[in-house]
Every structure is written in C-alpha cells, then in structure tokens.
Amino acid sequence: MRQSVRKVCQNEIQPVAQDIEDAGEFPAEIFETLADLDVMGVPIAEDHGGLGGDQLLYALVTEELGAVSGSVGLSFAAHVSLASKPIELFGTAAQKDRWLEPLAQGEHLGAWALTEPDSGSDASDMDTRARRDGDGWVIDGTKQFITNANVAGSILVKAVTDPDEGYGGISTFVVDPEADDGVEVTNVWRKMGLNASPTCEVRFDDCKVPGDRLLGEVGDGWEQTKKTLDGGRISIAALSVGLARGAFEAAREYATDREQFGQPIAEFDAVRDMLVEMDRKVERSRLLTHKAARAYDRDGDGDVRRLSAMAKLDASETAREVAEDAVQVLGGYGYTTEFSPQRFFRDAKLMEIGEGTSQIQRLVLGRELGL
C-alpha cells in the first residue's frame, strides 16, 4: 500500500503541489484519485466501506501524502481521523450506513467542528449550544479553523447541551451542510501555509437537525473528543514525519548536485552534518509515531494517550526544525517558491498548533505521568 500511494504521490501530486498551494484551491481531483486508490477510509472497517486497515497503515499513508503536499495530507487526516473515525467508534448502525460509508468510500469529505473564536486550547469552554426542539435539536454558535468545512458532506459539531454539567454537558451532532438550514461558511482563511486545505469559519444559526443526528448519548461529547484526539495526534505526527522527510529529501538531493569550490556541498562537514542530523530526527519521529500507532491498534492499551501526545510533540517539532534546515541548505534558492523546502517550512508550523499545541501536549504528558 505504501508503494502504491507513493507512486501516486510522486506522479500526480508532487508535480502540482506548489501550483495548488499558490492557487489556494482545494484539489478535488486529487481526492478523487485517492478514493479510486481506496485509501479515503484506510482504518475504517470494510463493512462500512473502508479498507479495513489499522492505525499503522493509516500513518504510513498519511506520511506519504505529507512528503509531497502538506495541504493534501492535512485534509486527508482531518477527513479520516476527525470526521470519519468517530462515527465508526460512537455511531449507530444506521448512522454508519448513512454517514460513514460515503466518507470511507471518498464520495465526499468530512469535517470536525470543535474550536471556536474564543476557545482554542481550552476547547471545552465553548459557546455553541444545542437545545431540544421536539424530537430534534437546534444548534446555534460559531466554529473557527475548521478543516474541509466548505467541501464537506458532513460535519461533526460539538455543542453544549447542558451548561451546568461542565465536561459532561457537551454532545456531538452530525450536520449536513448542504441539506440542513442555518449552516453557513462565513470565512475561508488565507494562511501562512497549507492553503490548498481549506480552513473555515462556520456559523450555525437556528440550525435544526433531527434526533438521529446525535452521535452517542447526550453528554458523551467530551469523552468522544479525547478518544478522537488520541488517533488525531497520531495522524498529525505521521503528517509531520512526511513533511520532515520531504524537506530532508529535497535538501539531500540539492546538496549532492550543487557544487561549490569544485565539489558537491554535501561533502563539506557543515552541510553533511546538517543532513545527518535531519535524517536522525526524521527516523526518531517516525519510530515514535509507529509505536503510538501500534499502541492504538492494541485495543485497550492504556499508554495510547501518552504515546500519541509524545509522538505528536516530537514529530511536529522535527518537521519545523528539519524544514528550516532544508531551507538553509539550499541557501537563497531555499527561500524561493521554485523549490519545496519553503513550503514544507510554512506547512510544518501548523503541526505545532493544530490538535493541541506543543504546550498542551506537554500538559497532557505531565498528567499521564501523574504530575
């Protein structure tokens, strides 16, 4: 599978990676190709339209995408780990048939709406509310920085159903942005990087959804979120490894071809040592990511939260450091959009922010250590 995905990445994504970034447009045709390759539901059971793979296989695919395009990798990861996997984990049989199967088969993308304009790291402090309306619910509020929202066929929305219950008063709803009234994408952000992966503000204004759109039970939303982020952090770690690998490979190729003072610059100690250190960091982060993925695949492994946070923290910092060094190896060329390291460098920064900042990962790790 890795070789099949790598071939598609090299032949069909890498040649247009800078073009789609410059255009800032979601590359729908690329995701149609990935759907044809049957990877849009890698870790989803075959009974629900997925490939039936595990978290490790999903990490391998995500790394391959990240090694050529952070934007494609980010939209893919959000679609799988945030928008699809929770329906498999917490949904009813009917919800899986209606919402999960088209996601897993790549008929449309999914989105996950947690963050709000006034709640970032403290994601539980949300203003979005869902109130009962007969047999259904009415959702009001605004969600911020939502990946894929303007191209999604379904959005998993976190909302407060009981303000007096704290973490236990949050629930999850499946919203259909095309069919449900009161859903509007009010902004698509132009960003420092990853501009071919849409990041949106979404407003819910008296949005009515039927009762069967509740995912799990009332008040389950925060526990679902924590479980979802265990897998989501592994996917961001894998994406970070891909970004770092792509930057390293670009730097190595340039350094072996570029000559100064009559020899390839890779033969100079300063450049060689940078490349060796970049390779070491990538390999270390990959091993941590795979260890976390294997722990996730062992159902009931009590160390998943620690390992996923550690992998995400390490790999995201590796992505930034390696991409920055790759720009340095290329010198002036590295600062131009004719070469990929600048794109990897800009894309890598989000990895230290999304799905919990590096500071939040340290907080999680401290708690897992009982500190």
PEMO-V353650 format. One record per residue. N is the residue number from 1. RES is the residue in one small letter. OMEGA is omega in whole degrees, 0 to 359 (999 if undefined). NEAR is the number of other C-alpha atoms within 10 Angstrom. Layout:
n=N res=RES omega=OMEGA near=NEAR
n=N res=RES omega=OMEGA near=NEAR
This chain:
n=1 res=m omega=179 near=12
n=2 res=r omega=180 near=14
n=3 res=q omega=179 near=11
n=4 res=s omega=179 near=11
n=5 res=v omega=180 near=19
n=6 res=r omega=179 near=19
n=7 res=k omega=178 near=13
n=8 res=v omega=180 near=17
n=9 res=c omega=183 near=21
n=10 res=q omega=185 near=15
n=11 res=n omega=190 near=11
n=12 res=e omega=182 near=14
n=13 res=i omega=183 near=20
n=14 res=q omega=181 near=16
n=15 res=p omega=183 near=12
n=16 res=v omega=187 near=15
n=17 res=a omega=180 near=20
n=18 res=q omega=180 near=19
n=19 res=d omega=181 near=13
n=20 res=i omega=176 near=20
n=21 res=e omega=180 near=21
n=22 res=d omega=181 near=14
n=23 res=a omega=181 near=11
n=24 res=g omega=182 near=19
n=25 res=e omega=178 near=13
n=26 res=f omega=184 near=20
n=27 res=p omega=185 near=18
n=28 res=a omega=183 near=14
n=29 res=e omega=178 near=9
n=30 res=i omega=181 near=15
n=31 res=f omega=172 near=20
n=32 res=e omega=177 near=16
n=33 res=t omega=179 near=16
n=34 res=l omega=176 near=19
n=35 res=a omega=177 near=18
n=36 res=d omega=178 near=12
n=37 res=l omega=177 near=15
n=38 res=d omega=178 near=16
n=39 res=v omega=182 near=27
n=40 res=m omega=175 near=31
n=41 res=g omega=186 near=30
n=42 res=v omega=184 near=24
n=43 res=p omega=180 near=24
n=44 res=i omega=183 near=29
n=45 res=a omega=180 near=17
n=46 res=e omega=179 near=15
n=47 res=d omega=182 near=11
n=48 res=h omega=174 near=21
n=49 res=g omega=183 near=21
n=50 res=g omega=181 near=22
n=51 res=l omega=180 near=19
n=52 res=g omega=179 near=16
n=53 res=g omega=180 near=16
n=54 res=d omega=182 near=17
n=55 res=q omega=179 near=24
n=56 res=l omega=177 near=23
n=57 res=l omega=177 near=19
n=58 res=y omega=178 near=26
n=59 res=a omega=179 near=28
n=60 res=l omega=180 near=24
n=61 res=v omega=181 near=27
n=62 res=t omega=177 near=29
n=63 res=e omega=181 near=30
n=64 res=e omega=179 near=27
n=65 res=l omega=181 near=28
n=66 res=g omega=181 near=29
n=67 res=a omega=178 near=26
n=68 res=v omega=182 near=28
n=69 res=s omega=176 near=30
n=70 res=g omega=181 near=32
n=71 res=s omega=179 near=24
n=72 res=v omega=180 near=26
n=73 res=g omega=182 near=27
n=74 res=l omega=179 near=27
n=75 res=s omega=177 near=22
n=76 res=f omega=183 near=28
n=77 res=a omega=179 near=29
n=78 res=a omega=179 near=23
n=79 res=h omega=186 near=27
n=80 res=v omega=191 near=27
n=81 res=s omega=183 near=28
n=82 res=l omega=186 near=25
n=83 res=a omega=184 near=28
n=84 res=s omega=186 near=31
n=85 res=k omega=179 near=23
n=86 res=p omega=179 near=23
n=87 res=i omega=177 near=21
n=88 res=e omega=184 near=20
n=89 res=l omega=192 near=15
n=90 res=f omega=186 near=16
n=91 res=g omega=174 near=20
n=92 res=t omega=177 near=16
n=93 res=a omega=180 near=12
n=94 res=a omega=178 near=10
n=95 res=q omega=178 near=18
n=96 res=k omega=178 near=20
n=97 res=d omega=186 near=15
n=98 res=r omega=190 near=12
n=99 res=w omega=185 near=24
n=100 res=l omega=185 near=27
n=101 res=e omega=178 near=23
n=102 res=p omega=175 near=22
n=103 res=l omega=183 near=28
n=104 res=a omega=180 near=29
n=105 res=q omega=177 near=25
n=106 res=g omega=177 near=24
n=107 res=e omega=170 near=14
n=108 res=h omega=178 near=18
n=109 res=l omega=177 near=27
n=110 res=g omega=178 near=31
n=111 res=a omega=184 near=27
n=112 res=w omega=188 near=27
n=113 res=a omega=179 near=25
n=114 res=l omega=187 near=22
n=115 res=t omega=178 near=24
n=116 res=e omega=181 near=22
n=117 res=p omega=183 near=12
n=118 res=d omega=177 near=14
n=119 res=s omega=179 near=15
n=120 res=g omega=179 near=19
n=121 res=s omega=175 near=15
n=122 res=d omega=187 near=12
n=123 res=a omega=181 near=15
n=124 res=s omega=182 near=22
n=125 res=d omega=186 near=16
n=126 res=m omega=180 near=22
n=127 res=d omega=180 near=17
n=128 res=t omega=184 near=21
n=129 res=r omega=172 near=20
n=130 res=a omega=180 near=26
n=131 res=r omega=180 near=16
n=132 res=r omega=177 near=14
n=133 res=d omega=186 near=13
n=134 res=g omega=179 near=9
n=135 res=d omega=184 near=9
n=136 res=g omega=183 near=15
n=137 res=w omega=174 near=21
n=138 res=v omega=184 near=19
n=139 res=i omega=176 near=27
n=140 res=d omega=177 near=19
n=141 res=g omega=181 near=19
n=142 res=t omega=177 near=24
n=143 res=k omega=188 near=26
n=144 res=q omega=177 near=23
n=145 res=f omega=183 near=22
n=146 res=i omega=181 near=23
n=147 res=t omega=174 near=26
n=148 res=n omega=190 near=27
n=149 res=a omega=184 near=25
n=150 res=n omega=176 near=24
n=151 res=v omega=187 near=17
n=152 res=a omega=173 near=19
n=153 res=g omega=175 near=20
n=154 res=s omega=179 near=26
n=155 res=i omega=173 near=26
n=156 res=l omega=188 near=23
n=157 res=v omega=174 near=24
n=158 res=k omega=180 near=28
n=159 res=a omega=177 near=28
n=160 res=v omega=177 near=29
n=161 res=t omega=176 near=23
n=162 res=d omega=184 near=17
n=163 res=p omega=183 near=14
n=164 res=d omega=187 near=9
n=165 res=e omega=179 near=11
n=166 res=g omega=180 near=14
n=167 res=y omega=180 near=17
n=168 res=g omega=180 near=18
n=169 res=g omega=181 near=18
n=170 res=i omega=181 near=28
n=171 res=s omega=182 near=26
n=172 res=t omega=181 near=30
n=173 res=f omega=174 near=24
n=174 res=v omega=180 near=23
n=175 res=v omega=176 near=26
n=176 res=d omega=186 near=18
n=177 res=p omega=179 near=21
n=178 res=e omega=187 near=13
n=179 res=a omega=184 near=11
n=180 res=d omega=176 near=14
n=181 res=d omega=175 near=15
n=182 res=g omega=176 near=16
n=183 res=v omega=181 near=22
n=184 res=e omega=171 near=18
n=185 res=v omega=188 near=17
n=186 res=t omega=178 near=14
n=187 res=n omega=169 near=15
n=188 res=v omega=189 near=20
n=189 res=w omega=166 near=16
n=190 res=r omega=192 near=13
n=191 res=k omega=176 near=15
n=192 res=m omega=178 near=12
n=193 res=g omega=176 near=21
n=194 res=l omega=186 near=27
n=195 res=n omega=173 near=22
n=196 res=a omega=172 near=26
n=197 res=s omega=187 near=28
n=198 res=p omega=177 near=24
n=199 res=t omega=196 near=21
n=200 res=c omega=164 near=21
n=201 res=e omega=182 near=22
n=202 res=v omega=180 near=23
n=203 res=r omega=176 near=20
n=204 res=f omega=184 near=23
n=205 res=d omega=181 near=15
n=206 res=d omega=183 near=16
n=207 res=c omega=183 near=19
n=208 res=k omega=177 near=21
n=209 res=v omega=180 near=24
n=210 res=p omega=183 near=17
n=211 res=g omega=182 near=15
n=212 res=d omega=175 near=15
n=213 res=r omega=176 near=19
n=214 res=l omega=181 near=23
n=215 res=l omega=185 near=25
n=216 res=g omega=181 near=19
n=217 res=e omega=175 near=12
n=218 res=v omega=179 near=16
n=219 res=g omega=180 near=21
n=220 res=d omega=192 near=18
n=221 res=g omega=184 near=25
n=222 res=w omega=176 near=21
n=223 res=e omega=175 near=13
n=224 res=q omega=181 near=19
n=225 res=t omega=181 near=20
n=226 res=k omega=178 near=12
n=227 res=k omega=179 near=14
n=228 res=t omega=182 near=18
n=229 res=l omega=174 near=20
n=230 res=d omega=178 near=22
n=231 res=g omega=181 near=27
n=232 res=g omega=179 near=25
n=233 res=r omega=176 near=29
n=234 res=i omega=180 near=35
n=235 res=s omega=177 near=34
n=236 res=i omega=175 near=33
n=237 res=a omega=179 near=36
n=238 res=a omega=177 near=35
n=239 res=l omega=179 near=35
n=240 res=s omega=177 near=40
n=241 res=v omega=178 near=37
n=242 res=g omega=178 near=31
n=243 res=l omega=180 near=35
n=244 res=a omega=180 near=37
n=245 res=r omega=179 near=28
n=246 res=g omega=179 near=26
n=247 res=a omega=180 near=29
n=248 res=f omega=181 near=30
n=249 res=e omega=177 near=17
n=250 res=a omega=180 near=20
n=251 res=a omega=180 near=28
n=252 res=r omega=180 near=23
n=253 res=e omega=180 near=11
n=254 res=y omega=185 near=20
n=255 res=a omega=179 near=21
n=256 res=t omega=179 near=14
n=257 res=d omega=185 near=12
n=258 res=r omega=180 near=14
n=259 res=e omega=172 near=13
n=260 res=q omega=181 near=10
n=261 res=f omega=173 near=6
n=262 res=g omega=178 near=7
n=263 res=q omega=177 near=12
n=264 res=p omega=183 near=15
n=265 res=i omega=177 near=21
n=266 res=a omega=181 near=23
n=267 res=e omega=175 near=13
n=268 res=f omega=186 near=12
n=269 res=d omega=185 near=10
n=270 res=a omega=181 near=11
n=271 res=v omega=179 near=19
n=272 res=r omega=182 near=17
n=273 res=d omega=176 near=13
n=274 res=m omega=181 near=20
n=275 res=l omega=178 near=22
n=276 res=v omega=180 near=12
n=277 res=e omega=177 near=14
n=278 res=m omega=180 near=25
n=279 res=d omega=179 near=17
n=280 res=r omega=181 near=13
n=281 res=k omega=180 near=22
n=282 res=v omega=182 near=22
n=283 res=e omega=179 near=16
n=284 res=r omega=181 near=15
n=285 res=s omega=177 near=26
n=286 res=r omega=180 near=25
n=287 res=l omega=177 near=15
n=288 res=l omega=180 near=21
n=289 res=t omega=180 near=32
n=290 res=h omega=177 near=22
n=291 res=k omega=178 near=18
n=292 res=a omega=180 near=30
n=293 res=a omega=179 near=29
n=294 res=r omega=178 near=18
n=295 res=a omega=178 near=20
n=296 res=y omega=182 near=23
n=297 res=d omega=175 near=17
n=298 res=r omega=185 near=13
n=299 res=d omega=178 near=9
n=300 res=g omega=178 near=9
n=301 res=d omega=185 near=11
n=302 res=g omega=184 near=11
n=303 res=d omega=185 near=12
n=304 res=v omega=185 near=23
n=305 res=r omega=179 near=24
n=306 res=r omega=184 near=19
n=307 res=l omega=179 near=25
n=308 res=s omega=178 near=30
n=309 res=a omega=180 near=30
n=310 res=m omega=180 near=24
n=311 res=a omega=180 near=31
n=312 res=k omega=179 near=33
n=313 res=l omega=183 near=28
n=314 res=d omega=185 near=24
n=315 res=a omega=180 near=34
n=316 res=s omega=177 near=29
n=317 res=e omega=175 near=23
n=318 res=t omega=181 near=28
n=319 res=a omega=180 near=34
n=320 res=r omega=183 near=24
n=321 res=e omega=182 near=17
n=322 res=v omega=179 near=30
n=323 res=a omega=178 near=32
n=324 res=e omega=178 near=21
n=325 res=d omega=178 near=23
n=326 res=a omega=175 near=30
n=327 res=v omega=181 near=25
n=328 res=q omega=180 near=18
n=329 res=v omega=181 near=25
n=330 res=l omega=179 near=21
n=331 res=g omega=181 near=11
n=332 res=g omega=178 near=9
n=333 res=y omega=180 near=16
n=334 res=g omega=181 near=23
n=335 res=y omega=180 near=15
n=336 res=t omega=179 near=14
n=337 res=t omega=175 near=13
n=338 res=e omega=181 near=11
n=339 res=f omega=191 near=18
n=340 res=s omega=184 near=24
n=341 res=p omega=178 near=31
n=342 res=q omega=180 near=23
n=343 res=r omega=177 near=27
n=344 res=f omega=180 near=32
n=345 res=f omega=180 near=24
n=346 res=r omega=180 near=18
n=347 res=d omega=186 near=25
n=348 res=a omega=185 near=31
n=349 res=k omega=181 near=20
n=350 res=l omega=182 near=22
n=351 res=m omega=178 near=28
n=352 res=e omega=183 near=25
n=353 res=i omega=186 near=16
n=354 res=g omega=180 near=16
n=355 res=e omega=181 near=23
n=356 res=g omega=180 near=23
n=357 res=t omega=177 near=18
n=358 res=s omega=179 near=20
n=359 res=q omega=177 near=13
n=360 res=i omega=178 near=17
n=361 res=q omega=177 near=23
n=362 res=r omega=176 near=16
n=363 res=l omega=178 near=15
n=364 res=v omega=181 near=18
n=365 res=l omega=177 near=19
n=366 res=g omega=178 near=12
n=367 res=r omega=179 near=11
n=368 res=e omega=177 near=14
n=369 res=l omega=179 near=9
n=370 res=g omega=183 near=7
n=371 res=l omega=999 near=8
